[in-house]
Amino acid sequence: SVLWSWRLPAGRHYGELHDALKARGFVIYVGQGDLGREIFRVAHMGDIGAGDLDRLCAALREILGRPT
């Protein structure tokens, strides 16, 4: 398994991102300790393919309003 930590964009909160991603079939984890308000974590385990990562990136762009 691999664990990635990504910084939350300014003005964004973990809870809103977590709920929006969970509704799309993804589960993220809050950062630990002092970084809890600044980062979120994504772990990928098992049979994860390029299509899965593409779907995650598309969901993040949609939720966070980033251009493609």
DSSP file (Angstrom, degrees, kcal/mol; ACC not computed):
  #  RESIDUE AA STRUCTURE BP1 BP2  ACC     N-H-->O    O-->H-N    N-H-->O    O-->H-N    TCO  KAPPA ALPHA  PHI   PSI    X-CA   Y-CA   Z-CA
    1    1 A S              0   0    0      0, 0.0     2,-0.4     0, 0.0    44,-0.2   0.000 360.0 360.0 360.0 156.3    0.0    0.0    0.0
    2    2 A V  E     -A   44   0A   0     42,-1.7    42,-2.3     2,-0.0     2,-0.5  -0.983 360.0-154.9-129.9 140.0    1.0    3.6   -0.5
    3    3 A L  E     -A   43   0A   0     -2,-0.4     2,-0.4    40,-0.2    40,-0.2  -0.973  11.4-170.9-119.8 121.3    0.0    6.6    1.5
    4    4 A W  E     -A   42   0A   0     38,-3.2    38,-2.6    -2,-0.5     2,-0.5  -0.863   9.4-152.6-109.0 144.6    0.0   10.1   -0.1
    5    5 A S  E     -A   41   0A   0     -2,-0.4     2,-0.4    36,-0.2    36,-0.2  -0.978  14.0-173.2-116.2 129.6   -0.5   13.4    1.7
    6    6 A W  E     -A   40   0A   0     34,-3.0    34,-2.5    -2,-0.5     2,-0.3  -0.950  25.5-116.7-122.9 142.4   -1.9   16.3   -0.2
    7    7 A R  E     -A   39   0A   0     -2,-0.4    32,-0.3    32,-0.2    31,-0.1  -0.582  29.5-121.2 -77.1 134.4   -2.3   19.9    0.9
    8    8 A L        -     0   0    0     30,-3.3     3,-0.1    -2,-0.3    -1,-0.1  -0.540  34.4-107.5 -69.8 138.0   -5.9   21.2    1.2
    9    9 A P    >   -     0   0    0      0, 0.0     3,-2.1     0, 0.0    -1,-0.1  -0.309  49.3 -80.4 -62.7 152.5   -6.4   24.3   -1.0
   10   10 A A  T 3  S+     0   0    0      1,-0.3     3,-0.1    -3,-0.1    28,-0.0  -0.266 118.5  17.5 -54.1 134.9   -6.8   27.6    0.8
   11   11 A G  T 3  S+     0   0    0      1,-0.3     2,-0.3    -3,-0.1    -1,-0.3   0.449 100.6 116.1  81.7   0.4  -10.3   28.0    2.2
   12   12 A R    <   -     0   0    0     -3,-2.1     2,-0.4    -4,-0.0    -1,-0.3  -0.761  51.3-148.9-103.4 150.6  -11.2   24.3    1.9
   13   13 A H     >  -     0   0    0     -2,-0.3     4,-1.7     1,-0.1     3,-0.3  -0.916  19.4-126.5-122.1 145.8  -12.0   22.1    4.8
   14   14 A Y  H  > S+     0   0    0     -2,-0.4     4,-3.2     1,-0.2     5,-0.2   0.898 105.0  58.1 -53.6 -47.7  -11.3   18.4    5.2
   15   15 A G  H  > S+     0   0    0      1,-0.2     4,-2.4     2,-0.2    -1,-0.2   0.880 106.5  46.8 -56.2 -44.3  -15.0   17.5    6.1
   16   16 A E  H  > S+     0   0    0     -3,-0.3     4,-2.0     2,-0.2    -1,-0.2   0.907 115.5  46.0 -66.3 -40.5  -16.5   18.9    2.9
   17   17 A L  H  X S+     0   0    0     -4,-1.7     4,-2.5     2,-0.2     5,-0.3   0.919 112.0  51.7 -67.6 -43.3  -13.9   17.2    0.7
   18   18 A H  H  X S+     0   0    0     -4,-3.2     4,-2.6     1,-0.2    -2,-0.2   0.942 112.1  45.3 -57.3 -50.1  -14.3   13.9    2.6
   19   19 A D  H  X S+     0   0    0     -4,-2.4     4,-1.9    -5,-0.2    -1,-0.2   0.894 113.4  49.1 -65.0 -40.8  -18.0   13.9    2.2
   20   20 A A  H  < S+     0   0    0     -4,-2.0     4,-0.5    -5,-0.2    -1,-0.2   0.896 114.9  44.5 -66.9 -40.1  -18.0   14.8   -1.5
   21   21 A L  H ><>S+     0   0    0     -4,-2.5     5,-2.5     1,-0.2     3,-1.1   0.890 110.1  54.9 -71.0 -38.8  -15.4   12.2   -2.3
   22   22 A K  H ><5S+     0   0    0     -4,-2.6     3,-1.7     1,-0.3    -2,-0.2   0.885 102.5  57.1 -61.8 -37.6  -17.2    9.5   -0.3
   23   23 A A  T 3<5S+     0   0    0     -4,-1.9    -1,-0.3     1,-0.3    -2,-0.2   0.723 108.0  49.3 -63.8 -20.0  -20.3   10.2   -2.3
   24   24 A R  T < 5S-     0   0    0     -3,-1.1    -1,-0.3    -4,-0.5    -2,-0.2   0.301 129.9 -94.7-101.7   6.7  -18.3    9.4   -5.4
   25   25 A G  T < 5S+     0   0    0     -3,-1.7     2,-0.4     1,-0.3    -3,-0.2   0.615  88.5 113.6  94.8  13.5  -16.9    6.1   -3.9
   26   26 A F      < -     0   0    0     -5,-2.5     2,-0.5    -8,-0.1    -1,-0.3  -0.910  47.1-156.8-118.3 146.4  -13.6    7.4   -2.5
   27   27 A V        -     0   0    0     -2,-0.4    16,-0.4    16,-0.2     2,-0.2  -0.988  12.7-176.3-122.6 127.5  -12.5    7.6    1.2
   28   28 A I        -     0   0    0     -2,-0.5     2,-0.4   -10,-0.1    14,-0.2  -0.711  16.1-133.0-114.1 169.3   -9.8   10.0    2.3
   29   29 A Y  E     -B   41   0A   0     12,-2.6    12,-3.8    -2,-0.2     2,-0.1  -0.948  19.3-113.0-127.7 144.8   -8.2   10.4    5.7
   30   30 A V  E     -B   40   0A   0     -2,-0.4    10,-0.2    10,-0.2     6,-0.1  -0.375  39.6-101.5 -71.2 151.4   -7.5   13.6    7.7
   31   31 A G        -     0   0    0      8,-1.5     2,-0.2     5,-0.5    -1,-0.1  -0.288  40.3-115.5 -66.4 159.7   -3.8   14.6    8.4
   32   32 A Q    >   -     0   0    0      3,-0.1     3,-1.6     8,-0.0     4,-0.1  -0.651  63.6 -17.8-100.4 156.1   -2.4   13.8   11.8
   33   33 A G  G >  S-     0   0    0      1,-0.3     3,-1.9    -2,-0.2     4,-0.2  -0.182 128.9  -4.4  58.9-138.2   -1.2   16.1   14.5
   34   34 A D  G >  S+     0   0    0      1,-0.3     3,-0.5     2,-0.1    -1,-0.3   0.702 133.0  59.6 -63.4 -21.1   -0.4   19.7   13.6
   35   35 A L  G X> S+     0   0    0     -3,-1.6     4,-2.2     1,-0.2     3,-1.7   0.443  72.8 103.5 -87.3   0.6   -1.1   19.0    9.9
   36   36 A G  G <4 S+     0   0    0     -3,-1.9    -5,-0.5     1,-0.3    -1,-0.2   0.768  85.1  41.9 -56.0 -29.5   -4.7   17.9   10.5
   37   37 A R  G <4 S+     0   0    0     -3,-0.5    -1,-0.3    -4,-0.2    -2,-0.1   0.535 118.9  45.3 -93.1  -7.4   -6.1   21.2    9.2
   38   38 A E  T <4 S+     0   0    0     -3,-1.7   -30,-3.3     1,-0.1     2,-0.3   0.694 109.3  35.9-111.5 -23.6   -3.7   21.5    6.2
   39   39 A I  E  <  -A    7   0A   0     -4,-2.2    -8,-1.5   -32,-0.3     2,-0.3  -0.868  51.5-156.0-131.8 162.0   -3.6   18.1    4.5
   40   40 A F  E     -AB   6  30A   0    -34,-2.5   -34,-3.0    -2,-0.3     2,-0.4  -0.941  20.8-135.5-129.1 158.4   -5.6   15.1    3.6
   41   41 A R  E     -AB   5  29A   0    -12,-3.8   -12,-2.6    -2,-0.3     2,-0.4  -0.893  10.7-163.9-120.2 145.3   -4.3   11.6    3.0
   42   42 A V  E     -A    4   0A   0    -38,-2.6   -38,-3.2    -2,-0.4     2,-0.4  -0.995   6.9-168.8-126.3 124.3   -5.1    9.0    0.3
   43   43 A A  E     -A    3   0A   0     -2,-0.4     2,-0.5   -16,-0.4   -40,-0.2  -0.931   2.4-164.4-110.4 135.9   -4.1    5.4    0.7
   44   44 A H  E     +A    2   0A   0    -42,-2.3   -42,-1.7    -2,-0.4     2,-0.3  -0.981  14.9 167.7-124.4 128.4   -4.3    3.0   -2.2
   45   45 A M        +     0   0    0     -2,-0.5     2,-0.2   -44,-0.2    -2,-0.0  -0.965  43.1   3.9-134.6 146.6   -4.1   -0.7   -1.6
   46   46 A G  S    S+     0   0    0     -2,-0.3     2,-1.7     1,-0.1    -2,-0.0  -0.499 114.5   0.3  86.6-149.0   -4.8   -3.7   -3.8
   47   47 A D  S    S+     0   0    0     -2,-0.2     2,-0.5     2,-0.0    -1,-0.1  -0.582  74.7 159.9 -86.0  80.8   -5.8   -3.8   -7.4
   48   48 A I        -     0   0    0     -2,-1.7     2,-0.2    -4,-0.1    -2,-0.1  -0.903  16.7-170.7-105.8 126.2   -5.8   -0.1   -8.3
   49   49 A G     >  -     0   0    0     -2,-0.5     4,-1.8     1,-0.1     3,-0.5  -0.569  40.4 -95.2-112.1 176.4   -5.4    0.8  -11.9
   50   50 A A  H  > S+     0   0    0      1,-0.2     4,-2.4     2,-0.2     5,-0.2   0.855 122.4  58.3 -58.7 -36.6   -4.9    3.9  -14.0
   51   51 A G  H  > S+     0   0    0      1,-0.2     4,-2.2     2,-0.2    -1,-0.2   0.869 103.7  52.0 -62.5 -37.0   -8.6    4.3  -14.5
   52   52 A D  H  > S+     0   0    0     -3,-0.5     4,-2.1     2,-0.2    -1,-0.2   0.919 111.4  46.1 -64.9 -43.7   -9.2    4.4  -10.7
   53   53 A L  H  X S+     0   0    0     -4,-1.8     4,-2.5     2,-0.2    -2,-0.2   0.867 110.4  54.0 -68.5 -35.2   -6.6    7.2  -10.4
   54   54 A D  H  X S+     0   0    0     -4,-2.4     4,-2.5     2,-0.2    -1,-0.2   0.915 108.6  49.4 -61.9 -42.8   -8.1    9.0  -13.3
   55   55 A R  H  X S+     0   0    0     -4,-2.2     4,-2.3     2,-0.2    -2,-0.2   0.900 110.9  49.9 -63.6 -40.4  -11.5    8.9  -11.6
   56   56 A L  H  X S+     0   0    0     -4,-2.1     4,-2.6     2,-0.2    -2,-0.2   0.934 112.0  47.3 -63.1 -46.4  -10.1   10.2   -8.4
   57   57 A C  H  X S+     0   0    0     -4,-2.5     4,-2.4     1,-0.2    -2,-0.2   0.897 112.2  50.1 -63.0 -40.2   -8.3   13.1  -10.2
   58   58 A A  H  X S+     0   0    0     -4,-2.5     4,-2.4     2,-0.2    -1,-0.2   0.902 110.9  49.7 -64.5 -40.9  -11.5   13.9  -12.1
   59   59 A A  H  X S+     0   0    0     -4,-2.3     4,-2.8     2,-0.2     5,-0.2   0.915 110.6  49.7 -64.4 -42.8  -13.5   13.9   -8.8
   60   60 A L  H  X S+     0   0    0     -4,-2.6     4,-2.8     2,-0.2     6,-0.3   0.915 111.2  49.3 -62.6 -42.6  -11.0   16.2   -7.1
   61   61 A R  H  X>S+     0   0    0     -4,-2.4     5,-1.4     2,-0.2     4,-1.1   0.918 113.4  47.1 -61.3 -43.3  -11.1   18.6  -10.1
   62   62 A E  H  <5S+     0   0    0     -4,-2.4    -2,-0.2     2,-0.2    -1,-0.2   0.939 117.3  41.4 -64.0 -47.8  -14.9   18.7  -10.0
   63   63 A I  H  <5S+     0   0    0     -4,-2.8    -2,-0.2     1,-0.2    -1,-0.2   0.902 121.6  39.8 -68.2 -42.8  -15.1   19.2   -6.2
   64   64 A L  H  <5S-     0   0    0     -4,-2.8    -1,-0.2    -5,-0.2    -2,-0.2   0.514 106.8-122.5 -90.4  -4.8  -12.3   21.7   -5.9
   65   65 A G  T  <5 +     0   0    0     -4,-1.1    -3,-0.2     1,-0.2    -4,-0.1   0.802  54.1 156.6  72.6  29.2  -13.2   23.6   -9.1
   66   66 A R      < -     0   0    0     -5,-1.4    -1,-0.2    -6,-0.3    -2,-0.1  -0.627  45.0-109.9 -86.4 146.1   -9.9   23.1  -10.8
   67   67 A P              0   0    0      0, 0.0    -1,-0.1     0, 0.0    -5,-0.0  -0.353 360.0 360.0 -69.1 156.3   -9.6   23.3  -14.6
   68   68 A T              0   0    0     -2,-0.0    -2,-0.0    -7,-0.0    -7,-0.0   0.457 360.0 360.0 -81.1 360.0   -8.9   20.1  -16.5
